[in-house]
Amino acid sequence: MPFRIEDLQKALMALNTFRQYAVSPHHERYSFPLLCGSYFAYRKVDVIRIVQIAKAISNNPRYLDVGCGYGDFLEKIREYLPNAKGVERNAEIFYACNRLKPDFIDVSNADWDISEMYDVVFVGWMEPGVDFRDRVACKTDVVITTIDQGLSLGAEYDGHGFDRIATWRSPSWDDVNTEIMNRYYTSISKETRQVLSKLRSAHNLWYVYSNPSKSDIVRSVIKKCIKQEDHDFINEHYEFESVLDDCGFRYHEELEEPSSEIESTAKLWEIRLI
Ligand SMILES: C[S@@+](CC[C@H](N)C(=O)[O-])C[C@H]1O[C@@H](n2cnc3c(N)ncnc32)[C@H](O)[C@@H]1O
C-alpha cells in the first residue's frame, strides 16, 4: 500500500510531539522508521558486509537501492560507495521529511524504470503486495534483500535462477520500538517488562542472492566477512546502535528462551552460509 500524503503529515505531527518527550535522540529512528530511519534495524556491520560484497564484484561497483525511502541506509552505503544510487516511487516522502531530494535518488517506479545494469541491487523491506522481482532480476547478478518475517513478501529470488548464498537476521523495527516504548515511555514494572520482552518474535531476515556465475565470488567474500568481524566488530558502530544494545538486541545476542526455530539456530547478526 503506498503511503498517502495525509498519512505522512499525521506521522510528522506525531513525530513532532514525540520529540518533545523523547528520552534519547536515537529513539525516533525506530519509532518513526519511514521518516527518521529504516524499516530494518541495522548496524554498521550490515553496511560493511554489503559494501564488501559489492567491492568483490567490481572495483567501482554500480549499486542501486530499490524503494530506498528518503535514503537513510543508502547514505550509509554511500560513505563507502559514493556512486551508489536509489530509486523511490513516492516523491512525497521528501516533502514529509522536510528534505531536499538528493540527486542520487531518482523518483520513479522500479516496476518498469530500472534501465541500467547494476553490480548489486539492494531491496530493503518492501510492503506486502509489492513485487518487482522480474525487473530487478534482469538488471543485476547480485541481489541483497531484507524481509520482515510474516509481513513483507516478494524478496525471494530462487525462482529467478539465483543462488541463495547467505542469510542473517536483525531485529524487527517493531520489536525494537515495542521495547523502547515499554522501557522508556510506559510505567510498567521491570518484571512485567522482562516478561513482555520475551514475547518478541518477529525478525528482519537478510538474504544474499547471486547469479550462479558470481556465486563463488560472493560466497568467498562472505567467508572473509565472517573472519574479519571476529576481529573488527567492536571498533565499527553507529551511535544509534547503543539503543539496540540497551534494549537487548546485541550483536550475536541469544535469547534465553528461543520462541522459534530461527532464534535457536542462529544468533542475531550471525551469518549462515547456505
Ligand atoms: C516500507 S518502505 C521501506 C523504505 C526503506 N527501504 C526503509 O527500509 O526504510 C518501502 C518503500 O518502497 C517504495 N516503493 C514501493 N514500490 C515501489 C516501486 N515500484 N518503485 C520504487 N519504490 C517503491 C515505497 O514508496 C516506500 O518508500
The ligand as a Gaussian input file, in Angstrom:
#p B3LYP/6-31G(d) Opt

LIG

0 1
 C        8.418000       0.071000       3.649000
 S        9.194000       1.344000       2.764000
 C       10.903000       0.988000       3.066000
 C       11.771000       2.156000       2.774000
 C       13.245000       1.908000       3.096000
 N       13.815000       0.891000       2.215000
 C       13.356000       1.531000       4.539000
 O       13.648000       0.386000       4.848000
 O       13.115000       2.374000       5.395000
 C        9.047000       0.800000       1.085000
 C        9.421000       1.896000       0.124000
 O        9.409000       1.363000      -1.201000
 C        8.820000       2.317000      -2.053000
 N        8.292000       1.601000      -3.222000
 C        7.247000       0.738000      -3.261000
 N        7.054000       0.292000      -4.510000
 C        7.993000       0.880000      -5.284000
 C        8.283000       0.837000      -6.678000
 N        7.563000       0.091000      -7.519000
 N        9.319000       1.581000      -7.130000
 C       10.057000       2.352000      -6.287000
 N        9.813000       2.441000      -4.963000
 C        8.794000       1.720000      -4.466000
 C        7.729000       2.953000      -1.197000
 O        7.340000       4.221000      -1.690000
 C        8.422000       3.024000       0.157000
 O        9.126000       4.236000       0.361000

